[in-house]
Each structure stands twice: as C-alpha cells, then as structure tokens.
Amino acid sequence: MRGITYRQPITAGQGVCRLLVLLCSIGLPGCDAPGTSNDTGPAYEIEALGDGLHVFRLGSRQSIFLVGSDGVIATDPLNTEAAKLYREAIAEITNLPVKYVVYSNSFFDHVAGGELLAGPGTEFIAQENCAANLRATPRADIVPPTQTYEDRYEVSAGDVGLTLYYFGPSYGNCLSVMIARPANIMYVSKLVTPPVARVPDDPTLGNYYLHNIVSFYQAVEALAAEQAVDQVVGAFAPESTGTDGAMAAAPILAPVALIAEQRRMWETLLDIARIEYEQKTPARVMQSSADFERLAPYAGYDREQVGIMMRRVYSLYRIGR
C-alpha cells in the first residue's frame, strides 16, 4: 500500500518537524503548503511505497531508494544539486548509511552527484557496459562503478534488496531493470512512464537501440510474469492538469501491464516505417504518405515529431540498426 507523501519546503534551521510538514500538506489552516512561494529551495517529494521502498521525486524526475534494517540502497543520484536534496530526503527517513548507489544507466543526467549520497564503504553498482562508457567519457562529478555485473546482480541491506537484470541494449547499452524486494515492484528507467504508454519525447531517438527494443520489452514482460510482479515505477513523472486546473505530477505506480502497452507502441512505430520501406517510399516523403495516426492513441503524440522520428526508424530497415 502506498504511504503518505512528504514534501521538503523548509530548512533544518527553521526547526520545524516532519509532523508540521505533513499537516501543511493536508491543508492545516494558517500553514503554507509545501512547494509554495515561501519555500527556501526546490521542493522534493518522498513517497513511501511500502516494504522499505520509497520514491524520491524532484520536479518530474525521480529515483527509488530502499531503507533496510542495516542500511540504504539508493539509485540514480540524477545530478549534483538533486543529490544534495536526495541525501536530505533519505535523512528524513533514516540515519542509516547508504550502502549502495545503483546506476540504472550511464547517462550523465542520471548518474552525476553520487558522491553526495555516499559514505565510507559505499559501493557503486552498474551493468558492466556502463562502467566502460564512464571510463571512456569520465566526469569529475561522477563516481565510477566499483562493482559491475553482466546479466543479473543482487544487493541487499538487511531485510530489503534490489535485483538487477540486463536484457541487452535498449535505452543506451547498459540499462538495468530492477525489482525491489520484498515490495516486488519493478523499476524501469526511461522506457516505462506511468500511468500510460507514451511516444518518445526525443524525436531523434538518439539513445534508443531500435533493433533490440521490442525484444527488451518482451524479456521484461517475461521477467515480471516469472517473478509475479504486478506494479512498475519509472524515472519520469510527467505533469498533467488535474480536475481543479492545477498542475500535478502523474501517479508514481502503474500496473505491470503498462510494459506490454509500451511495447505495442514501439511495434506500431516500427511497423509504420516497415510498411513505407517495403513500399519503397523515400524517407523524405514519409511525412505525407505514412499512417502516423496509428500512434494518436498514445500520450505525447505529435505528428510533426513522429515525422522526424521516422527517418531514424526507417534506417532500421535500411541498414539493420
């Protein structure tokens, strides 16, 4: 069961306890709600998902962390500024040390700032291709992985754990799918975005390995079935307009069936390009000939953006990648 959402609108120097933060968040008269103009810095959220699993959210970006009986397992520090708040968020829950920082991929906007979460003996974990990527393009604010794995890896902090799986190139060449234990909730960075299936927001598809994308989703679906996982969380929470007209972040969790729905979006996208390729339609004229409206039911659909995308997808059939 999902827990209460806590927000961070105050500094420690103000001496306000978390109870007051909670009362503010439910509308205590005379109390400024979190995230208002009286905030002293960026507001973050912590949402407890049960069994030691929490989500740290800053704006539309989020990471999961687990609090166990003898330490914390954190994922994706995001960046240096976010990691400072991430550290504060963890400290709201526990004073236990961060035993592991786990990278879901090697992109700089996910893995920078990890040194701010770490303490003596903290291990940094990633799939082995991530380590190679970061050796090839190092940055001073990124801690290289201290432990790597090939196909499957597990870390634990007492009574909680995180199991990592690699199913080949997908979003980048080292994306880890994670299952939090004992919550049995799956974390899929970038390739699943609750609550609905979406068209990618990058029309160049620069980070996607299209030749393996459908197989990736099929493997994740099979893993979810094998492990009896029924909920999934992503790394991005798009904002939407609520019934009151205010902007609000999307729900954190979605049924695991969303993975299959997202796979069908990709199958549709690829099939549109395949049809045009087999009809020998030049890539430059697909914008006017292809049936892009097949993607209209998916969130984020924009015909012009899809037209740009199709040039990249077309090359999958032309050169195999």
GIMOCOR-V958051 format. One line per field, one symbol per residue. phi: phi as a letter, one per 20 degrees, with the letter a starting at -180 (. if undefined). A space follows every 10 residues. Layout:
phi->???
//
This chain:
phi->.fefedcddc dfffmdffgf gffffdnggm dffgnefege agedcccedn lnecdeccme dbcdbdddfc qcddckfmaf fffffgffff ffebdffeec ddeebdfgfd dfnfffeecg nfeddbfgff ffffffcfbf edefgeccbe dbbccbcmec bcddcccnfb emdbfeecce defldedcfm eccgecfcfg edfelfeeef fdfffgffff ffffffelec cccddbcfeb effenefbff gfdbgfffff ffgfffffgf fgfggfffem ffgfdggedf efffegfegn fbgfffgfgf fffgfgefcn b
//
